[in-house]
Amino acid sequence: MPDARDRIENENGAGSDLLITAVSKDTAGAAASSIGKHLAAQHESGKQQVTVPQPTVTGAELGNRLCSVCPEMISIPGNKFAIAKYTVTFAEWDACVADGGCGGYQPSDNGWGRGSRPVINVSWNDAQAYVQWLSQKAGKAYRLPTAEEWEIAALAGSDTNYYWGNDVGRNNANCDGCGSEWDNRKTAPVGSFKPNAFGLCDMMGNVWQWTDSCWKDNCSRRLFYGGSWNHRPEDMRATTRNWFETNKRMRYLGFRVAMTLP
C-alpha cells in the first residue's frame, strides 16, 4: 500500500509532514502471531541504547513496582515483555529532571498542565534519556516497546479496528472526533478512559507513542503509533504507523516504557 502524507500543525503553527502508513490487517495479524518467535531479534545492535544489566523480574515485583518512581507495569499474556499501564506523565518526567536526569530538559506542557497529563514535546532521543535514568533507579532495564509489542499490547487480543470495537463510538479515547471533552483541544490526564482487556490505558488516542523500532533500515527514524488528541479516529488504529526523525519533538507525541521478561 502506498504511503500517504497528511499536513498537520506543529507547535509553532506551521505545517509539517506526518507519515501515515496503513498496514493491512493480515500483515498486522501475521506480525502479532509471530512475536514470540522473534522478539529477541528486535533488539540487535543499534536499536537498543540502555545497557543496564537486567536481573529476573517477577510478577509480584511488577505489581508492586520496582522503585518509588517506577511505573506500574503489566505483563502481556503469552509474551515475554511487560509494558507500562500508562504513558509517561509530566510528573514522572519532572521527577527525572529533579533527580539530575533527562538532560535537564523541561518540555513545554502547552499551557494544559503537568502532573498526570502525558508528557509531550519529547523526542525519541529524550525518551532514551528517560529510560536510561529509570533503569538506573530500578537496577533493571526499561526500554521503549518495539512496534510489534506495541501492536499486541494495544489490541489486547481483539481483531477489531479499536480495542473496544469496530466503531470509534463516544468517549472511548481522546482524538479529533472521539466525543470526549478534550477532543482536538488538549491532552487528557492519563487513565481518563476505560482500559483495554490487558488493563492498559490510553493505548489509542491522547498522544502518539514512540517505539524502539526503526523505519525500515533507517534507525535515524523511529516508528510511533496510537493517534492523538488532534488526529482522526482512523489514525488510532494499530494498523497505522508513523515515523519521525529521532530528534523530533511535537505537542501530540509522548511514550510509554516496556521491559523484557525472562
Long-range contacts (C-beta under 8 A, 24 or more apart in sequence): 8-230, 8-231, 9-230, 10-250, 10-251, 11-108, 11-110, 11-121, 11-249, 11-250, 11-251, 18-242, 18-244, 19-242, 19-243, 20-235, 20-240, 20-242, 21-240, 21-241, 21-242, 22-237, 22-239, 22-240, 23-239, 23-240, 23-241, 24-239, 25-159, 25-239, 27-239, 28-151, 28-238, 28-239, 29-159, 31-148, 31-151, 32-148, 32-151, 32-152, 32-155, 35-79, 35-148, 35-149, 35-152, 36-78, 36-79, 36-80, 39-79, 39-80, 39-81, 39-146, 39-148, 39-149, 39-260, 42-146, 42-148, 42-149, 42-212, 42-213, 43-143, 43-146, 43-212, 43-260, 46-219, 47-212, 47-213, 47-214, 47-219, 48-143, 48-212, 49-128, 49-132, 50-128, 50-131, 50-132, 50-135, 50-141, 50-142, 50-143, 51-141, 52-132, 52-135, 52-136, 52-139, 52-140, 52-141, 53-141, 54-140, 54-141, 54-259, 54-260, 55-139, 55-140, 56-262, 57-82, 57-140, 57-259, 57-261, 57-262, 66-138, 66-139, 66-140, 67-137, 67-138, 67-139, 69-95, 69-96, 69-99, 69-134, 69-137, 70-134, 70-137, 70-138, 71-256, 71-257, 73-257, 73-259, 74-198, 74-199, 74-200, 75-261, 76-149, 76-152, 76-153, 76-198, 77-198, 79-149, 79-152, 80-260, 80-261, 80-262, 81-145, 81-149, 81-258, 81-259, 81-260, 81-261, 82-258, 82-259, 82-261, 83-145, 83-149, 83-150, 83-153, 83-200, 83-256, 83-257, 83-258, 83-259, 84-256, 84-257, 84-258, 85-191, 85-195, 85-199, 85-200, 85-201, 86-118, 86-190, 86-191, 86-201, 86-202, 86-256, 87-118, 87-119, 87-190, 87-202, 87-206, 87-207, 87-209, 87-254, 87-255, 87-256, 88-118, 88-119, 88-127, 88-130, 88-254, 88-255, 88-256, 88-257, 89-114, 89-115, 89-116, 89-117, 89-118, 89-119, 89-190, 90-114, 90-115, 90-116, 90-117, 90-118, 90-119, 91-115, 91-116, 92-119, 93-119, 93-122, 93-130, 96-129, 96-130, 96-133, 96-134, 99-133, 99-137, 101-129, 101-130, 101-132, 101-133, 101-136, 102-126, 102-129, 102-130, 102-133, 103-129, 105-129, 107-249, 108-251, 110-186, 110-251, 112-186, 112-187, 115-189, 116-189, 116-190, 116-191, 117-187, 117-188, 117-189, 117-190, 118-187, 118-190, 118-202, 118-206, 118-207, 118-254, 119-254, 119-255, 120-187, 120-207, 120-250, 120-251, 120-252, 120-253, 120-254, 121-249, 121-250, 121-251, 121-253, 122-249, 122-253, 122-254, 122-255, 123-244, 123-246, 123-247, 123-248, 123-249, 124-210, 124-222, 124-244, 124-246, 124-247, 124-248, 124-255, 125-246, 125-247, 126-249, 127-210, 127-255, 130-255, 130-257, 131-257, 134-257, 140-259, 141-259, 141-260, 142-257, 142-258, 142-259, 143-212, 143-257, 143-258, 143-259, 143-260, 144-210, 144-211, 144-212, 144-255, 144-257, 144-258, 145-211, 145-212, 145-256, 145-257, 145-258, 146-211, 146-212, 146-213, 146-258, 147-211, 147-212, 147-213, 147-223, 147-225, 147-241, 148-213, 149-211, 149-258, 150-209, 150-211, 150-225, 150-226, 150-238, 151-225, 151-238, 153-198, 153-200, 153-203, 154-196, 154-200, 154-203, 154-204, 154-225, 154-226, 154-238, 155-196, 155-238, 156-196, 156-197, 156-198, 156-200, 156-203, 157-197, 157-198, 158-196, 158-197, 161-234, 161-237, 162-204, 162-236, 162-237, 163-196, 163-197, 163-203, 163-204, 164-194, 164-196, 168-233, 168-236, 172-205, 173-202, 173-204, 173-205, 173-206, 173-227, 173-236, 174-202, 174-205, 174-206, 174-228, 174-229, 175-204, 175-205, 175-227, 175-228, 175-229, 175-230, 175-231, 175-232, 175-233, 175-235, 175-236, 176-229, 176-230, 176-231, 176-232, 176-233, 177-232, 177-233, 178-205, 178-233, 182-229, 183-229, 184-229, 184-230, 185-229, 186-229, 187-229, 188-229, 202-226, 204-236, 204-237, 204-238, 205-229, 205-236, 207-252, 207-253, 207-254, 208-242, 208-250, 208-252, 208-253, 208-254, 209-253, 209-254, 209-255, 209-256, 210-253, 210-254, 210-255, 215-243, 220-245, 220-246, 221-245, 221-246, 222-246, 224-253, 228-252, 228-253
